[in-house]
């Protein structure tokens, strides 16, 4: 099953829907929010994630676990303070 989740609602806190969607999510858009922080465990269950859009947020960094998402092929963080995808 392929699931995409788009949560562009001016959110200030990382949404539980992303963590709860876990293994089913392939695409997540958190663009155009006010996120400043991503929890350390936010990406642990997202083993199938191929697309992550974090554009237009207030992020200064992301958890190192993001680098473990080996299927991630599309990544966006423009207009955030995160310059590149973390690599482990």
TIVOKOL-583820 format. One record per atom (N, C-alpha, C): atom name; x negated, y negated, z negated; chain. Coordinates in Angstrom, 1 decimal, decimal comma, padded with zeros to 4 digits, always signed. Atoms other than C-alpha are relative to their C-alpha. Example, Ala and Ser with C-alpha at 12.3 -4.5 7.8 and 13.67 -1.06 7.14 Angstrom:
! residues 2
+-------+--------+--------+--------+--------+
! atomo !     xx !     yy !     zz ! cadena !
+-------+--------+--------+--------+--------+
!     N ! -000,9 ! +001,2 ! +000,0 !      A !
!    CA ! -012,3 ! +004,5 ! -007,8 !      A !
!     C ! -000,9 ! -001,2 ! +000,0 !      A !
!     N ! +000,9 ! +001,1 ! +000,0 !      A !
!    CA ! -013,7 ! +001,1 ! -007,1 !      A !
!     C ! +000,8 ! -001,1 ! -000,8 !      A !
+-------+--------+--------+--------+--------+
//
This chain:
! residues 88
+-------+--------+--------+--------+--------+
! atomo !     xx !     yy !     zz ! cadena !
+-------+--------+--------+--------+--------+
!     N ! -000,8 ! +001,2 ! +000,0 !      A !
!    CA ! +000,0 ! +000,0 ! +000,0 !      A !
!     C ! -000,9 ! -001,2 ! +000,0 !      A !
!     N ! +000,7 ! +001,2 ! -000,2 !      A !
!    CA ! -001,3 ! -003,4 ! +001,0 !      A !
!     C ! +000,8 ! -001,2 ! -000,7 !      A !
!     N ! -000,7 ! +001,0 ! +000,7 !      A !
!    CA ! -000,4 ! -006,3 ! -001,3 !      A !
!     C ! -000,9 ! -001,3 ! +000,1 !      A !
!     N ! +000,6 ! +001,3 ! +000,0 !      A !
!    CA ! -001,2 ! -010,0 ! -000,9 !      A !
!     C ! +000,7 ! -000,9 ! -001,0 !      A !
!     N ! -000,6 ! +000,8 ! +001,1 !      A !
!    CA ! -000,7 ! -012,5 ! -003,7 !      A !
!     C ! -000,5 ! -001,5 ! +000,2 !      A !
!     N ! +000,4 ! +001,4 ! -000,1 !      A !
!    CA ! -000,6 ! -016,3 ! -003,2 !      A !
!     C ! +000,6 ! -000,8 ! -001,1 !      A !
!     N ! -000,4 ! +000,7 ! +001,2 !      A !
!    CA ! -000,5 ! -018,4 ! -006,3 !      A !
!     C ! -000,6 ! -001,4 ! +000,1 !      A !
!     N ! +000,4 ! +001,3 ! -000,2 !      A !
!    CA ! -001,0 ! -022,0 ! -005,2 !      A !
!     C ! +001,0 ! -000,9 ! -000,6 !      A !
!     N ! -001,0 ! +000,8 ! +000,7 !      A !
!    CA ! +001,0 ! -023,8 ! -007,9 !      A !
!     C ! -000,5 ! -001,0 ! -001,0 !      A !
!     N ! +000,7 ! +001,0 ! +000,9 !      A !
!    CA ! -001,4 ! -026,3 ! -009,5 !      A !
!     C ! -000,2 ! +000,7 ! -001,4 !      A !
!     N ! +000,3 ! -000,8 ! +001,3 !      A !
!    CA ! -002,2 ! -023,6 ! -012,2 !      A !
!     C ! -001,2 ! -000,6 ! -000,7 !      A !
!     N ! +001,1 ! +000,4 ! +000,8 !      A !
!    CA ! -004,5 ! -024,6 ! -015,0 !      A !
!     C ! -000,7 ! +001,2 ! -000,6 !      A !
!     N ! +000,5 ! -001,2 ! +000,6 !      A !
!    CA ! -005,0 ! -021,1 ! -016,4 !      A !
!     C ! +000,0 ! +001,1 ! +001,1 !      A !
!     N ! +000,1 ! -001,2 ! -000,9 !      A !
!    CA ! -006,1 ! -017,9 ! -014,5 !      A !
!     C ! +001,3 ! +000,8 ! -000,2 !      A !
!     N ! -001,3 ! -000,7 ! +000,1 !      A !
!    CA ! -002,8 ! -016,1 ! -013,7 !      A !
!     C ! -000,1 ! +001,5 ! -000,4 !      A !
!     N ! +000,0 ! -001,4 ! +000,3 !      A !
!    CA ! -002,1 ! -012,7 ! -015,3 !      A !
!     C ! +000,4 ! +000,9 ! +001,1 !      A !
!     N ! -000,4 ! -000,8 ! -001,1 !      A !
!    CA ! -000,5 ! -011,6 ! -012,1 !      A !
!     C ! -001,2 ! +000,6 ! +000,8 !      A !
!     N ! +001,2 ! -000,5 ! -000,8 !      A !
!    CA ! -004,0 ! -011,2 ! -010,5 !      A !
!     C ! -000,5 ! +001,2 ! -000,7 !      A !
!     N ! +000,6 ! -001,1 ! +000,8 !      A !
!    CA ! -005,3 ! -008,9 ! -013,3 !      A !
!     C ! +001,0 ! +001,1 ! +000,0 !      A !
!     N ! -001,0 ! -001,0 ! +000,0 !      A !
!    CA ! -002,0 ! -007,0 ! -013,5 !      A !
!     C ! +000,2 ! +000,7 ! +001,4 !      A !
!     N ! -000,2 ! -000,6 ! -001,3 !      A !
!    CA ! -001,9 ! -006,4 ! -009,7 !      A !
!     C ! -001,1 ! +001,0 ! +000,3 !      A !
!     N ! +001,1 ! -001,0 ! +000,0 !      A !
!    CA ! -005,2 ! -004,6 ! -010,0 !      A !
!     C ! -000,3 ! +000,6 ! +001,4 !      A !
!     N ! +000,4 ! -000,9 ! -001,2 !      A !
!    CA ! -005,9 ! -001,8 ! -007,5 !      A !
!     C ! +000,9 ! -000,2 ! +001,2 !      A !
!     N ! -000,8 ! +000,2 ! -001,1 !      A !
!    CA ! -003,0 ! -002,8 ! -005,3 !      A !
!     C ! -000,3 ! -001,2 ! +000,9 !      A !
!     N ! +000,2 ! +001,2 ! -000,7 !      A !
!    CA ! -004,2 ! -006,2 ! -004,3 !      A !
!     C ! -001,2 ! +000,1 ! +001,0 !      A !
!     N ! +001,1 ! +000,1 ! -001,0 !      A !
!    CA ! -006,2 ! -006,7 ! -001,1 !      A !
!     C ! -000,3 ! -001,5 ! +000,3 !      A !
!     N ! +000,2 ! +001,4 ! -000,2 !      A !
!    CA ! -005,8 ! -010,5 ! -000,7 !      A !
!     C ! +000,6 ! -000,8 ! -001,1 !      A !
!     N ! -000,4 ! +000,9 ! +001,1 !      A !
!    CA ! -005,6 ! -013,1 ! -003,4 !      A !
!     C ! -000,3 ! -001,5 ! +000,4 !      A !
!     N ! +000,3 ! +001,5 ! -000,2 !      A !
!    CA ! -005,2 ! -016,9 ! -002,8 !      A !
!     C ! +000,4 ! -000,7 ! -001,3 !      A !
!     N ! -000,2 ! +000,9 ! +001,1 !      A !
!    CA ! -005,6 ! -019,1 ! -005,8 !      A !
!     C ! -000,4 ! -001,4 ! +000,3 !      A !
!     N ! +000,3 ! +001,3 ! -000,5 !      A !
!    CA ! -006,2 ! -022,2 ! -003,7 !      A !
!     C ! +000,9 ! -001,1 ! -000,5 !      A !
!     N ! -000,8 ! +001,2 ! +000,3 !      A !
!    CA ! -005,1 ! -025,7 ! -004,6 !      A !
!     C ! +000,6 ! +000,1 ! -001,4 !      A !
!     N ! -000,4 ! +000,0 ! +001,4 !      A !
!    CA ! -004,9 ! -025,1 ! -008,4 !      A !
!     C ! -001,0 ! -000,9 ! -000,7 !      A !
!     N ! +000,9 ! +000,8 ! +000,9 !      A !
!    CA ! -006,6 ! -026,8 ! -011,3 !      A !
!     C ! -000,9 ! +000,9 ! -000,9 !      A !
!     N ! +000,8 ! -000,9 ! +000,8 !      A !
!    CA ! -008,6 ! -023,8 ! -012,5 !      A !
!     C ! -001,4 ! -000,5 ! -000,3 !      A !
!     N ! +001,3 ! +000,4 ! +000,4 !      A !
!    CA ! -011,7 ! -024,6 ! -014,4 !      A !
!     C ! -000,8 ! +001,2 ! -000,5 !      A !
!     N ! +000,6 ! -001,2 ! +000,6 !      A !
!    CA ! -012,4 ! -021,1 ! -015,8 !      A !
!     C ! +000,6 ! +001,3 ! +000,5 !      A !
!     N ! -000,5 ! -001,3 ! -000,4 !      A !
!    CA ! -012,1 ! -017,5 ! -014,7 !      A !
!     C ! -000,5 ! +001,0 ! -001,1 !      A !
!     N ! +000,4 ! -000,9 ! +001,0 !      A !
!    CA ! -012,1 ! -014,8 ! -017,4 !      A !
!     C ! -001,0 ! +001,0 ! +000,5 !      A !
!     N ! +001,0 ! -001,0 ! -000,4 !      A !
!    CA ! -015,0 ! -012,3 ! -017,4 !      A !
!     C ! +000,6 ! +001,3 ! +000,6 !      A !
!     N ! -000,5 ! -001,2 ! -000,5 !      A !
!    CA ! -012,7 ! -009,4 ! -016,8 !      A !
!     C ! +001,0 ! -000,1 ! +001,1 !      A !
!     N ! -001,0 ! +000,3 ! -001,0 !      A !
!    CA ! -010,6 ! -011,0 ! -014,1 !      A !
!     C ! +000,0 ! +000,9 ! +001,3 !      A !
!     N ! +000,1 ! -000,8 ! -001,3 !      A !
!    CA ! -011,9 ! -008,9 ! -011,2 !      A !
!     C ! -000,3 ! +001,4 ! -000,2 !      A !
!     N ! +000,4 ! -001,4 ! +000,3 !      A !
!    CA ! -012,6 ! -005,6 ! -012,9 !      A !
!     C ! +000,9 ! +001,0 ! +000,7 !      A !
!     N ! -000,9 ! -000,9 ! -000,6 !      A !
!    CA ! -009,5 ! -003,9 ! -011,5 !      A !
!     C ! +000,3 ! -000,2 ! +001,5 !      A !
!     N ! -000,2 ! +000,4 ! -001,4 !      A !
!    CA ! -009,6 ! -005,5 ! -008,0 !      A !
!     C ! -000,9 ! +000,7 ! +000,9 !      A !
!     N ! +001,0 ! -000,8 ! -000,7 !      A !
!    CA ! -011,5 ! -002,7 ! -006,4 !      A !
!     C ! +000,3 ! +000,0 ! +001,5 !      A !
!     N ! -000,3 ! +000,0 ! -001,4 !      A !
!    CA ! -009,7 ! -003,1 ! -003,0 !      A !
!     C ! +000,0 ! -001,4 ! +000,6 !      A !
!     N ! -000,1 ! +001,3 ! -000,5 !      A !
!    CA ! -009,9 ! -006,8 ! -002,7 !      A !
!     C ! -000,9 ! -000,3 ! +001,2 !      A !
!     N ! +000,8 ! +000,4 ! -001,2 !      A !
!    CA ! -011,0 ! -008,0 ! +000,7 !      A !
!     C ! -000,1 ! -001,5 ! +000,3 !      A !
!     N ! -000,1 ! +001,5 ! -000,2 !      A !
!    CA ! -010,0 ! -011,7 ! +000,6 !      A !
!     C ! +000,3 ! -000,7 ! -001,3 !      A !
!     N ! -000,3 ! +000,8 ! +001,2 !      A !
!    CA ! -010,3 ! -014,2 ! -002,2 !      A !
!     C ! -000,2 ! -001,4 ! +000,4 !      A !
!     N ! +000,1 ! +001,4 ! -000,3 !      A !
!    CA ! -009,5 ! -017,8 ! -001,7 !      A !
!     C ! +000,1 ! -000,8 ! -001,3 !      A !
!     N ! +000,0 ! +000,8 ! +001,2 !      A !
!    CA ! -010,5 ! -020,1 ! -004,6 !      A !
!     C ! -000,2 ! -001,4 ! +000,4 !      A !
!     N ! +000,2 ! +001,4 ! -000,5 !      A !
!    CA ! -010,6 ! -023,3 ! -002,5 !      A !
!     C ! +000,8 ! -001,0 ! -000,8 !      A !
!     N ! -000,7 ! +001,1 ! +000,7 !      A !
!    CA ! -009,7 ! -026,6 ! -004,1 !      A !
!     C ! +000,4 ! +000,3 ! -001,4 !      A !
!     N ! -000,2 ! -000,1 ! +001,5 !      A !
!    CA ! -010,1 ! -025,8 ! -007,8 !      A !
!     C ! -001,1 ! -000,8 ! -000,6 !      A !
!     N ! +001,0 ! +000,8 ! +000,8 !      A !
!    CA ! -012,3 ! -027,3 ! -010,5 !      A !
!     C ! -001,0 ! +001,0 ! -000,6 !      A !
!     N ! +000,9 ! -001,0 ! +000,5 !      A !
!    CA ! -014,4 ! -024,2 ! -011,0 !      A !
!     C ! -001,5 ! -000,4 ! +000,0 !      A !
!     N ! +001,5 ! +000,3 ! +000,1 !      A !
!    CA ! -018,1 ! -024,6 ! -012,1 !      A !
!     C ! -000,7 ! +001,3 ! +000,2 !      A !
!     N ! +000,7 ! -001,3 ! -000,1 !      A !
!    CA ! -018,9 ! -020,9 ! -012,1 !      A !
!     C ! +001,1 ! +001,1 ! +000,1 !      A !
!     N ! -000,9 ! -001,2 ! +000,0 !      A !
!    CA ! -017,4 ! -017,4 ! -011,6 !      A !
!     C ! -000,7 ! +001,1 ! -000,7 !      A !
!     N ! +000,6 ! -001,2 ! +000,7 !      A !
!    CA ! -018,0 ! -014,1 ! -013,5 !      A !
!     C ! -000,9 ! +000,7 ! +000,9 !      A !
!     N ! +001,0 ! -000,8 ! -000,8 !      A !
!    CA ! -020,9 ! -012,0 ! -012,3 !      A !
!     C ! +000,7 ! +001,2 ! +000,6 !      A !
!     N ! -000,8 ! -001,2 ! -000,5 !      A !
!    CA ! -018,3 ! -009,1 ! -011,8 !      A !
!     C ! +000,5 ! -000,2 ! +001,4 !      A !
!     N ! -000,4 ! +000,2 ! -001,4 !      A !
!    CA ! -017,2 ! -010,8 ! -008,6 !      A !
!     C ! -001,0 ! +000,6 ! +001,0 !      A !
!     N ! +001,0 ! -000,6 ! -000,9 !      A !
!    CA ! -020,4 ! -009,6 ! -007,1 !      A !
!     C ! +000,1 ! +001,5 ! +000,2 !      A !
!     N ! -000,2 ! -001,4 ! -000,1 !      A !
!    CA ! -019,3 ! -006,0 ! -007,6 !      A !
!     C ! +001,2 ! +000,4 ! +000,9 !      A !
!     N ! -001,2 ! -000,2 ! -000,9 !      A !
!    CA ! -016,3 ! -006,4 ! -005,2 !      A !
!     C ! -000,6 ! +000,3 ! +001,4 !      A !
!     N ! +000,7 ! -000,4 ! -001,3 !      A !
!    CA ! -018,0 ! -004,5 ! -002,3 !      A !
!     C ! +000,9 ! -000,1 ! +001,2 !      A !
!     N ! -000,8 ! +000,1 ! -001,2 !      A !
!    CA ! -015,0 ! -004,7 ! +000,0 !      A !
!     C ! +000,4 ! -001,5 ! +000,3 !      A !
!     N ! -000,3 ! +001,4 ! -000,2 !      A !
!    CA ! -014,8 ! -008,5 ! -000,3 !      A !
!     C ! -000,7 ! -000,5 ! +001,3 !      A !
!     N ! +000,6 ! +000,5 ! -001,2 !      A !
!    CA ! -015,3 ! -009,9 ! +003,2 !      A !
!     C ! +000,3 ! -001,4 ! +000,3 !      A !
!     N ! -000,4 ! +001,5 ! -000,2 !      A !
!    CA ! -013,6 ! -013,3 ! +003,1 !      A !
!     C ! +000,1 ! -000,6 ! -001,3 !      A !
!     N ! +000,1 ! +000,7 ! +001,2 !      A !
!    CA ! -014,4 ! -015,7 ! +000,4 !      A !
!     C ! +000,0 ! -001,5 ! +000,2 !      A !
!     N ! -000,1 ! +001,5 ! -000,1 !      A !
!    CA ! -013,6 ! -019,4 ! -000,1 !      A !
!     C ! -000,1 ! -000,7 ! -001,3 !      A !
!     N ! +000,1 ! +000,8 ! +001,2 !      A !
!    CA ! -014,7 ! -021,9 ! -002,7 !      A !
!     C ! -000,2 ! -001,5 ! +000,3 !      A !
!     N ! +000,2 ! +001,4 ! -000,4 !      A !
!    CA ! -014,7 ! -025,2 ! -000,8 !      A !
!     C ! +000,7 ! -000,9 ! -001,0 !      A !
!     N ! -000,5 ! +001,0 ! +000,9 !      A !
!    CA ! -014,0 ! -028,3 ! -002,9 !      A !
!     C ! +000,1 ! +000,5 ! -001,4 !      A !
!     N ! +000,2 ! -000,4 ! +001,4 !      A !
!    CA ! -014,8 ! -026,3 ! -006,0 !      A !
!     C ! -001,5 ! -000,3 ! -000,2 !      A !
!     N ! +001,4 ! +000,2 ! +000,3 !      A !
!    CA ! -018,2 ! -026,6 ! -007,7 !      A !
!     C ! -000,8 ! +001,3 ! +000,1 !      A !
!     N ! +000,7 ! -001,3 ! -000,1 !      A !
!    CA ! -019,0 ! -022,9 ! -007,0 !      A !
!     C ! -000,6 ! +000,0 ! +001,5 !      A !
!     N ! +000,6 ! +000,1 ! -001,3 !      A !
!    CA ! -021,5 ! -023,0 ! -004,1 !      A !
!     C ! +000,1 ! +001,3 ! +000,9 !      A !
!     N ! +000,1 ! -001,2 ! -000,7 !      A !
!    CA ! -021,7 ! -019,3 ! -003,1 !      A !
!     C ! +000,6 ! +001,2 ! -000,8 !      A !
!     N ! -000,5 ! -001,3 ! +000,7 !      A !
!    CA ! -020,3 ! -015,8 ! -003,9 !      A !
!     C ! -001,1 ! +000,6 ! -000,8 !      A !
!     N ! +001,1 ! -000,7 ! +000,8 !      A !
!    CA ! -022,3 ! -014,2 ! -006,8 !      A !
!     C ! -000,3 ! +001,3 ! +000,6 !      A !
!     N ! +000,5 ! -001,3 ! -000,4 !      A !
!    CA ! -024,4 ! -011,2 ! -005,8 !      A !
!     C ! -000,7 ! +000,6 ! -001,1 !      A !
!     N ! +000,7 ! -000,8 ! +001,1 !      A !
!    CA ! -025,5 ! -008,5 ! -008,2 !      A !
!     C ! -000,8 ! +001,1 ! +000,7 !      A !
+-------+--------+--------+--------+--------+
//
